[in-house]
């Protein structure tokens, strides 16, 4: 079932949070997103093959896949775009992804299917016109991918943050925003310490995000952060978190006995 993140009558943001559930919870929980503005639509991080049918049916209740203009991919992991070939067949959309990953996308697809349909995003990011609004692809390099982008919607004031802010929760627990930040830490601290590359990069990211008017941070895994108080709690936390190479020592690089 789609979760309505924002709707002012002409601009709609939906989240799908339970499509990767195969009953045994073997696959990591993942969120997929649909933005529609004045009859123009884009998917963000549509996921792999196990999410395709559910996402296609779910979005068709709100927007036809035939009219979809873009797929925005934060990076090239399989839980982000492994289903891209199916979307290429079911729509005439273009795929926007970091220029570092643009030439890897055809490996997911039938030969010739991506010709003229991949938009490489330069390292500095870029703007995308969708209907009457302009969405922003903003740099999120090394969080966790070398070429990585997040997507900011200035109408809803939502930052679709990819793996930044992700939490490891069950498929039934991702549909509501965080209400107790300290209690939520246990679901995301280990992930961020391992997947985010360094505190230096986190600090750069926080300084950039503080320049945006963000009412909601919605990651690709787990719960969202809604309201400026909760958004700022997350920014304050990640700004000081040692992670990635900060924590590596020689003990992490030893030949197995």
PEGI-V381889 format. One record per residue. N is the residue number from 1. PHI is phi as a letter, one per 40 degrees, with the letter a starting at -180 (none if undefined). OMEGA is omega in whole degrees, 0 to 359 (999 if undefined). D_LAST is the distance of its C-alpha to the last C-alpha in Angstrom with 1 decimal. Layout:
# PEGI-V381889
n: {N | N}
phi: {PHI | PHI}
omega: {OMEGA | OMEGA}
d_last: {D_LAST | D_LAST}
This chain:
# PEGI-V381889
n: {1 | 2 | 3 | 4 | 5 | 6 | 7 | 8 | 9 | 10 | 11 | 12 | 13 | 14 | 15 | 16 | 17 | 18 | 19 | 20 | 21 | 22 | 23 | 24 | 25 | 26 | 27 | 28 | 29 | 30 | 31 | 32 | 33 | 34 | 35 | 36 | 37 | 38 | 39 | 40 | 41 | 42 | 43 | 44 | 45 | 46 | 47 | 48 | 49 | 50 | 51 | 52 | 53 | 54 | 55 | 56 | 57 | 58 | 59 | 60 | 61 | 62 | 63 | 64 | 65 | 66 | 67 | 68 | 69 | 70 | 71 | 72 | 73 | 74 | 75 | 76 | 77 | 78 | 79 | 80 | 81 | 82 | 83 | 84 | 85 | 86 | 87 | 88 | 89 | 90 | 91 | 92 | 93 | 94 | 95 | 96 | 97 | 98 | 99 | 100 | 101 | 102 | 103 | 104 | 105 | 106 | 107 | 108 | 109 | 110 | 111 | 112 | 113 | 114 | 115 | 116 | 117 | 118 | 119 | 120 | 121 | 122 | 123 | 124 | 125 | 126 | 127 | 128 | 129 | 130 | 131 | 132 | 133 | 134 | 135 | 136 | 137 | 138 | 139 | 140 | 141 | 142 | 143 | 144 | 145 | 146 | 147 | 148 | 149 | 150 | 151 | 152 | 153 | 154 | 155 | 156 | 157 | 158 | 159 | 160 | 161 | 162 | 163 | 164 | 165 | 166 | 167 | 168 | 169 | 170 | 171 | 172 | 173 | 174 | 175 | 176 | 177 | 178 | 179 | 180 | 181 | 182 | 183 | 184 | 185 | 186 | 187 | 188 | 189 | 190 | 191 | 192 | 193 | 194 | 195 | 196 | 197 | 198 | 199 | 200 | 201 | 202 | 203 | 204 | 205 | 206 | 207 | 208 | 209 | 210 | 211 | 212 | 213 | 214 | 215 | 216 | 217 | 218 | 219 | 220 | 221 | 222 | 223 | 224 | 225 | 226 | 227 | 228 | 229 | 230 | 231 | 232 | 233 | 234 | 235 | 236 | 237 | 238 | 239 | 240 | 241 | 242 | 243 | 244 | 245 | 246 | 247 | 248 | 249 | 250 | 251 | 252 | 253 | 254 | 255 | 256 | 257}
phi: {none | c | b | c | c | a | a | b | h | b | b | b | b | b | b | b | b | b | c | c | c | b | g | c | f | c | c | c | c | a | b | b | b | b | b | b | b | f | g | b | b | a | b | b | f | c | g | c | c | c | c | c | c | c | c | c | c | c | c | c | c | b | a | c | c | c | b | c | c | b | b | c | b | c | a | b | c | c | c | c | b | c | c | d | c | c | c | c | c | c | a | b | c | b | b | b | a | d | d | c | b | d | c | c | d | d | c | c | b | c | d | g | c | c | d | g | b | b | b | c | c | c | d | c | g | a | b | b | c | b | g | b | b | b | c | b | c | b | c | a | c | g | b | b | c | d | b | a | b | b | b | b | b | c | c | c | g | b | b | c | b | g | c | c | g | c | b | c | b | c | c | c | b | c | c | b | c | c | b | b | c | c | c | c | d | c | c | b | c | c | c | c | c | c | c | c | c | a | c | d | c | c | c | d | c | c | d | c | c | c | c | c | c | b | b | a | b | b | c | c | b | g | c | c | b | b | g | c | c | c | d | c | c | c | c | c | c | c | c | b | c | c | a | f | c | c | b | c | b | d | c | c | b | b | c | c | c}
omega: {181 | 175 | 182 | 178 | 182 | 176 | 177 | 179 | 178 | 183 | 187 | 173 | 180 | 174 | 173 | 192 | 188 | 187 | 180 | 181 | 178 | 178 | 182 | 180 | 180 | 181 | 178 | 177 | 181 | 177 | 173 | 188 | 175 | 172 | 177 | 176 | 176 | 176 | 178 | 187 | 174 | 170 | 174 | 177 | 187 | 172 | 184 | 185 | 182 | 178 | 191 | 185 | 180 | 180 | 178 | 180 | 181 | 182 | 182 | 175 | 185 | 188 | 182 | 178 | 180 | 183 | 183 | 184 | 185 | 155 | 174 | 180 | 180 | 174 | 192 | 178 | 182 | 179 | 177 | 189 | 179 | 180 | 191 | 180 | 179 | 178 | 176 | 181 | 186 | 179 | 175 | 186 | 170 | 180 | 178 | 184 | 178 | 177 | 178 | 184 | 187 | 183 | 176 | 183 | 180 | 178 | 175 | 196 | 172 | 182 | 178 | 186 | 184 | 185 | 179 | 187 | 178 | 179 | 179 | 178 | 179 | 185 | 183 | 181 | 181 | 178 | 176 | 176 | 176 | 184 | 180 | 181 | 177 | 177 | 184 | 167 | 185 | 186 | 174 | 186 | 179 | 176 | 6 | 186 | 180 | 173 | 189 | 179 | 169 | 186 | 183 | 179 | 184 | 178 | 178 | 185 | 177 | 170 | 175 | 201 | 179 | 183 | 177 | 183 | 182 | 175 | 181 | 181 | 179 | 181 | 181 | 186 | 186 | 190 | 180 | 180 | 176 | 177 | 179 | 187 | 183 | 178 | 182 | 185 | 184 | 181 | 184 | 186 | 181 | 179 | 183 | 179 | 182 | 189 | 178 | 195 | 181 | 177 | 177 | 180 | 179 | 179 | 175 | 181 | 181 | 179 | 178 | 185 | 179 | 177 | 179 | 174 | 186 | 176 | 184 | 171 | 183 | 180 | 181 | 176 | 171 | 189 | 178 | 177 | 188 | 180 | 186 | 180 | 181 | 176 | 181 | 175 | 178 | 181 | 179 | 182 | 185 | 180 | 184 | 186 | 170 | 184 | 174 | 184 | 176 | 188 | 184 | 174 | 178 | 179 | 178 | 183 | 179 | 178 | 180 | 181 | 999}
d_last: {49.2 | 49.6 | 49.5 | 52.2 | 50.9 | 54.1 | 57.4 | 60.6 | 62.4 | 61.5 | 57.9 | 55.3 | 51.6 | 49.8 | 46.3 | 44.8 | 42.0 | 41.4 | 41.2 | 37.5 | 37.9 | 37.4 | 38.0 | 34.4 | 33.5 | 30.5 | 31.3 | 31.2 | 34.7 | 36.4 | 39.9 | 42.2 | 45.3 | 48.8 | 51.2 | 54.8 | 57.6 | 61.1 | 60.1 | 57.1 | 53.6 | 49.9 | 46.7 | 43.7 | 40.2 | 41.4 | 38.1 | 36.7 | 38.4 | 38.3 | 40.4 | 42.9 | 45.5 | 45.7 | 46.0 | 48.6 | 50.7 | 50.3 | 51.3 | 54.2 | 55.9 | 56.2 | 55.9 | 56.0 | 52.9 | 55.4 | 56.4 | 53.0 | 52.7 | 49.1 | 45.6 | 43.8 | 40.0 | 38.1 | 35.2 | 33.9 | 31.4 | 32.3 | 33.6 | 36.0 | 37.5 | 36.1 | 39.7 | 41.4 | 42.7 | 44.6 | 46.1 | 47.2 | 49.0 | 50.6 | 51.8 | 52.7 | 50.5 | 48.6 | 45.0 | 44.4 | 40.8 | 39.3 | 40.2 | 36.5 | 36.1 | 39.5 | 38.6 | 35.7 | 38.1 | 39.7 | 36.4 | 37.2 | 40.8 | 43.1 | 44.1 | 46.9 | 46.8 | 45.7 | 48.2 | 50.1 | 48.5 | 45.6 | 46.3 | 43.8 | 43.7 | 43.6 | 41.3 | 44.2 | 45.0 | 48.3 | 51.1 | 51.9 | 55.4 | 55.5 | 59.0 | 60.6 | 57.5 | 54.9 | 51.2 | 48.8 | 45.4 | 43.9 | 40.7 | 37.5 | 35.1 | 31.3 | 32.1 | 29.8 | 30.6 | 31.5 | 34.9 | 36.0 | 39.4 | 41.1 | 44.6 | 47.5 | 50.7 | 53.5 | 55.8 | 53.7 | 51.8 | 48.5 | 45.3 | 43.1 | 39.9 | 37.2 | 33.8 | 35.2 | 36.3 | 34.4 | 33.7 | 31.8 | 34.6 | 35.9 | 38.2 | 41.1 | 40.5 | 40.7 | 44.4 | 45.6 | 45.0 | 43.2 | 45.7 | 43.7 | 41.3 | 39.6 | 39.0 | 37.6 | 34.9 | 32.4 | 32.6 | 31.9 | 30.2 | 26.6 | 27.4 | 29.1 | 26.4 | 23.8 | 26.2 | 28.7 | 27.6 | 29.2 | 32.0 | 34.0 | 34.2 | 35.2 | 37.9 | 39.3 | 39.4 | 41.2 | 43.7 | 44.6 | 44.8 | 47.1 | 49.6 | 49.9 | 52.1 | 49.4 | 50.5 | 47.4 | 43.8 | 42.5 | 38.9 | 37.5 | 35.7 | 37.2 | 40.2 | 42.5 | 43.9 | 47.7 | 50.2 | 50.1 | 49.1 | 46.0 | 45.2 | 45.5 | 43.3 | 40.5 | 41.2 | 41.3 | 37.9 | 35.9 | 37.6 | 35.8 | 32.4 | 29.3 | 27.0 | 24.6 | 23.9 | 25.6 | 22.7 | 19.8 | 18.0 | 15.3 | 13.0 | 13.5 | 12.2 | 8.7 | 6.3 | 3.8 | 0.0}
